[in-house]
Amino acid sequence: MNDNNILLFRRKHNSSSCNDKRACDHPRIKLNRATRTLLCLRCGEQIDPFDHCWRLAETGEQLMVDIRQLKAERDKLKQEVAELYAQKNEKNKP
């Protein structure tokens, strides 16, 4: 088999043991292009490609939600800082 047809996907994972396949979050995925299969390199389970894509899409969507929330919080804090500076300048006027 040609190694050019195999991709490895890695993502951060918790350090828990992977003895129980149901508990594995499949942090290291081997993608075999020739056989069109996905294999978890941690627990050895064959993974449904659609399920894996779905999980990636959900993770990406959650990241986008988190980014929007963090940007809103940042903007709120910027506004509060600007108001505090304005109050400070008002107090320091002669």
HURAJO-V221644 format. One line per field, one symbol per residue. psi: psi as a letter, one per 30 degrees, with the letter a starting at -180 (. if undefined). burial: # if it has 24 or more other C-alpha atoms within 12 Angstrom, else .. A space follows every 10 residues. Layout:
psi: ???
burial: ???
This chain:
psi: kkffgkkkkk lkllgllhej effkgifjkk jjeefhlkkk fefgkkkkee eeeeeeeeee eeeeeeeeee eeeeeeeeee eeeeeeeeee efk.
burial: .......... .......... ...####### #......### .#..###... .#........ .......... .......... .......... ....
